Amino acid sequence: MENTTPTNPIQPQENAPYAVASLVLGILSLVIGCFGVGLVLGIVGLVLGSKGTKAYNAQPGRYKGEGMLKAGKIMSIIGIVLGGIAVLVMLVSGAGALAMFEWLDMF
């Protein structure tokens, strides 16, 4: 009787480290980006996405979810840009409002 158990069973692949976290933070950085918080969430999502990509590239046969990593990094970059624009708009509008109040004080 032969041994019919496979010598190299296929291991189920797990998601790449930080793939889901990077994707979620990238999405949140887009949704909350207009409040300036997206800048911070985007930076964290980009860092986690980069770490996950390094781990994926070290052992690509072990992990799946490269698409999630790429999408998370792309959305995080867009969130960083939108968050930076939101912060600049808040600073400029705040400075404009402050100058207007100082101008009104002259009367």
C-alpha positions in Angstrom: 0.0 0.0 0.0 1.4 3.4 -1.0 1.5 6.5 1.0 -0.9 8.9 -0.7 -0.3 11.9 1.5 1.3 14.7 -0.5 4.9 15.6 0.4 4.4 19.3 -0.3 0.8 20.3 0.7 -0.3 23.7 -0.5 -0.4 26.1 2.4 -3.2 28.6 2.4 -1.8 32.0 1.8 -2.4 34.7 4.4 -2.7 38.4 3.7 0.5 40.4 3.6 1.4 42.0 6.9 -0.3 45.5 7.3 -2.2 45.0 4.0 -5.6 45.5 5.6 -4.4 48.3 7.9 -2.8 50.2 5.0 -6.0 49.9 3.0 -8.3 51.0 5.8 -6.0 53.9 6.7 -5.8 54.9 3.0 -9.6 54.9 2.7 -10.0 56.9 6.0 -7.3 59.4 4.9 -9.5 60.1 1.8 -12.7 60.3 3.7 -11.4 62.4 6.6 -8.8 64.2 4.5 -10.7 67.4 4.3 -10.4 67.9 8.1 -6.6 67.7 8.1 -6.6 64.4 10.0 -6.2 62.6 6.7 -2.6 63.9 6.6 -1.7 61.9 9.7 -3.7 58.8 8.6 -2.2 58.9 5.2 1.3 59.0 6.6 0.7 56.1 8.9 -1.0 54.1 6.0 1.9 54.8 3.7 4.4 53.6 6.4 2.5 50.4 7.0 2.0 49.8 3.3 5.8 50.2 2.8 6.5 47.7 5.6 4.0 45.3 4.2 5.5 45.6 0.7 8.9 44.8 2.1 7.6 41.7 3.8 5.6 40.6 0.7 8.7 41.0 -1.5 10.8 39.0 0.9 8.4 36.0 0.7 5.9 36.5 -2.2 4.8 32.8 -2.2 3.7 33.0 1.4 1.5 36.1 1.2 -1.4 37.3 -0.9 -2.8 40.8 -0.9 -0.3 42.7 -3.0 -3.2 44.6 -4.5 -4.4 45.7 -1.1 -0.9 47.0 -0.3 -0.7 49.0 -3.6 -4.2 50.4 -3.2 -3.5 51.4 0.4 -0.3 53.1 -0.5 -1.9 55.0 -3.4 -4.9 56.1 -1.4 -2.6 57.1 1.5 -0.5 59.3 -0.9 -3.7 60.9 -2.2 -4.9 61.4 1.4 -1.6 63.0 2.3 -1.9 65.5 -0.5 -5.5 66.3 0.3 -4.8 66.6 4.0 -1.9 68.9 3.3 -4.1 71.1 1.1 -6.7 71.1 3.8 -4.2 72.2 6.4 -2.9 75.0 4.1 -6.4 76.2 3.4 -7.2 76.2 7.1 -4.0 78.2 7.8 -4.6 80.7 5.1 -8.3 81.2 5.9 -7.4 81.5 9.6 -4.8 84.1 8.9 -7.2 86.0 6.6 -9.9 85.9 9.3 -7.4 87.2 11.9 -6.3 90.0 9.6 -9.9 91.0 9.1 -10.6 91.1 12.8 -7.5 93.3 13.3 -8.7 95.6 10.5 -12.1 95.9 12.2 -10.4 96.9 15.5 -9.1 100.0 13.9 -12.6 101.5 13.8 
